[in-house]
Amino acid sequence: MASTREIKRRIRGINSILQITKAMEMVSTAKLRKARKRLEETRPYFLTVLDDIQTILAVSGDEHTLLEKREEKTALYIVITSDKGLAGGYNANVQRLAEKTIAEAPSEAKLIVIGTKAYDYFARRDYDIVKAYTGISERPGYSRARDIASKALKLYAEGEVDAIRIVYTEFVSTLSYTPKVDQLLPSDILVPKEGESAASVQTEFEPSPEAVLDYLIPMYLETSVFGALIEAAASEQGSRRVSMENASDNARDMIDELETNYNRARQAAITNEITEIVSAADAIQ
């Protein structure tokens, strides 16, 4: 059994770690609250853009250039991870899903990676990374989402890629986060709105429905990317909060066990001292 001095040193060390994990848990809880608020504010905006596109397609048809299905030779994957660790399996789950999706696809892959963890992981494995964004995972801004969407749309419009997919973590609840792949272009949800037709939709478009779609489809891509970034940010903070909570619980369990060992070692030392005193007294007599 370790000495009482060694056990006390270990208890002090674990207590220091416990203070750090508790502080990180509190910080992640506050950040999660803010991320959830942004998530609730973002979803209606995306749904409005999607509804507008579907309404216009009901009038003009779905033969827009950016909506045409192509033979898929190369696909672009936008992979979202965090810039920091200590978030449990959050990053590993997204990376595994991205690799699995790429391996099962019939096409070559190009990547836009978001987060230091994604860049380090895929760069080490020699993936074709066309652009990397770091330092934005915890609090993404719409301007960055616009940059990412613009880069992706440029590759798609110029025929360098035939599909755009985004791999991220969907925020389900405070304790549940699901890695997910969404296909942004060509998209199965960019279709004419059901129950509406040119006859039923009394709307005039200036200069034309096609020109409005030229504006709305890039906006759909931007809001999709931004929404995924917000979902990922909320999932990251939720995962980190749970991870730090578990670490704090484990630290407390270790301290309890060490305190029990300390008391046993101290009791053994006292018993040994009493035995030595009694033995010495007997020897004198």
N, C-alpha and C positions, 0 to 999 in steps of 0.2 A: 504493500500500500504506500502511496506517495506521502511525503511528510506534510504536516499541517502548513508549513510555510509555502510549499509548492502548491498545495490546494488553494490557499488564500490568494496566491499570485494568479492562478488560473481563473478564480472567481472574479477578481478585479478586471482581468482581460475580457472575460465574457460580458461583464457588466458594461464595459466601454462599447463593445459591439452592440449590445442591446440598446443603448442610448442612440446609436447611429441608426439602427433599423427602425426604432420607434419614430425618430425624426423623419426618416425617409417615408415611412408609412403615412405620417400626417401630411407631408408635402404632397405625396401622390393623391391622397384623399381630396385635398383642396384643388389640385389640378384636374382631377377626374370630375369634380363638380362643375368646373368651368367648361371642360370639354363636352360634358353632357348637355349643358345649356347651348353651346354652339351647335351641337348636333341637332337639337330640337329646332333651332332656328334655320338650319341649312336644308333639311329635308323638304319642307314646303316649297322652297325656291326651286329645287330640282324638279319636283312634281309639277310645278307650274310650267316650267320650260318644256318638259316632256308632253304635257297636255296640249300646249300650243303647237308643238311639232305634229302631234297626232291629228289635231284638228285641221291643220293646213294640208297634211297628206290626204285627208279625207276629201279635200277639194281638188288638189293637184295631182294625186296619184303618188306612188312611191318610186318613181323612176329618177330620183335625184342622183347625181354622179357619186356622191359620198355614201349612198345607200346601196349601190350595186354590189351584189355578191360576186366574188372573184375566186379563181383557182388559187388556193393558198400555198404559196411557195415560201414565203417568209412572214413570220408573225412578230409583232412587237409586244413585249411584256413590260408593263409598268409595275414594278415590285416595290411594295412599301414596307419598310421595317423601321426600327428606332435607331437613334444615334448613340444610345447608351444601353448598357446591359442591366443586370439585376432585375429582370422582368419575367423570370420563370422561363417557360417554353415559348413565349410570345414570338421571338424572332425565328427560332428553329422551326416552328410550325409553318410559318409563311415561306421560309426558304425551302422546306421539304415539299410543300404543295407546289411552289413554282417549278422546282426541278421535275417533279412528277408530271405536271401538266406539259412542260416542254418536251419531256421524254416521250410522252404518249401522242404528241401532235405530229402530223405528217410533214411538217414544214421546218425550215430553219428558224432560229430565234435570234432576235435582237432585244436588248434590254435597256430600259430606262430605270435606274435604281434610285430609290429614295431612302436615305438613312445610311449611316456609316456601316452598320452591320451587314446590310445587303451588299454594299459596294465591296467590303472586305471578303465576304463569302464568295460572291460570283467572280470577282477579279482573280482570286486564287485558283479558280477552276476554269479560267480562260474563256469565259462567256463573252460574247460580243456586246460590250456595254457602250452604247452610243452617247449616253449622258448620265451623269450622277449628280444628285442633289443631296447635300448634307446640312445639318443644323436647322432643319425645319420640322422634324417629326413631332415635337411636343406641342408646338403652336404654329401650325401651318397657316399661311395667308393666302388670300384668293389670287394675289398677283403671282405667287409661285405656281399655283394650280394652273393659271393661264399660261405661264411659260411652258410648263410640262405638256399641257394639252396642245399648245401651238407647235411644239417640237414633234409630238406624235402625229398631229394632223398633217404637218408638212411631209413627213415620211410617207404617210398614207396617200396623200394627194399626188405625190410624185411617183408613186408605184414602187417605192423601195420596200414597203411592207404591204401585205394584203389583208391583215387583220390587226386589231388593237385589243389587247386584253389587259386587265388590271388585276393584280394579286394583292390582297390586303386582308386585314382582320376586321370582320364585322362585329360591332358592339351589340350584343344581344341583351345583356343585363350586367349588373355590377359584378357578378361572379361568372359570367358566361361570355366567351369571345370565340368566334368561329372563323378560321381562315377560309377565304373565299376567292373564286375567280369569276370575274364578270367580263363578258365580251362587249366592248364599247362600239366597235365598228368592224364589219357590218353588224347591225344590232337587230335582234328579234323583237325588241320593244318599240323600235321606231317604225311603226306601221299605222295605217289609217285608223282613226278612232272608230270603234264599233258603234253602229247605229247612226252614223252621220254620213252624209254624202254631199255632193255639190249642191243638190237641190235643197237639202235641209239646213246647210250652213250658210246663213245670210251674212257673209263677211266679204269686204273688199280689201285687197292687198295692194299696197303701193311700194315699189313699182309693179311687183308681181309675186305670186306665191313662191316661185323658184328663188327670187332674190331674198325674200324673207327667210327661206330655208338656209340660204347661204350664210345668213347671220345667226340663225338659231341653232344649227347643227354644231358649229364650233362652240357655241354657248353651252349646249348639252354636254359636249365633251369636257368643257371646263368645270361645269357643275358636278359632273360625275367624278372627275378627279378630285375636286375639292371635297366632295362628300366622302369619298374613300379616305382621304387624308384625315378628315375629322373623325370618321369611324375608327381609323387606326390609332389616332391620338388618344381617344377615349379608351380604347382597348389596351393600349400600352400602359396608361396610368392605372387602369383597373388591375391589369396583370401584375404591375409592379407593387401596387398596394397589397394585393393578396400574397405576393412573394415575400414582402417585408413583414407582413403580419405573421406568416408561417415561420419566418426566420426569428422573429421576436418570441414566438411561442416555444420554438426549439431552444432558444437561448435561456428562457426561464426554466425549461425542463432540465437543461444541463446544470444551471445554477443550483436548482433544488437537489439534484443528485450529488453535486460536489459539496454542498453544505452538509448533506447526510454523511458523505465520506469524511468530511472535515470533523464532524462531531464524533464519528467512530474513531478516527485517528487520534483525536484529542483525548477521548476516553481511554483508548489503549495506552497512550503515553502516561496518563495519570495513573492507571492501573499498574503500569510497569514501574513508575516511580515509587508507588506505595509498596510494591513487592520488593524493590531494592532496599527501601528503608527498613522494612520488616526483617529482611535477610541480614542486613547490617546489624540491626539490634540483636538478633539471635546470635550472630557471630561474636559480639562483644560479651554477651552473657556466657 
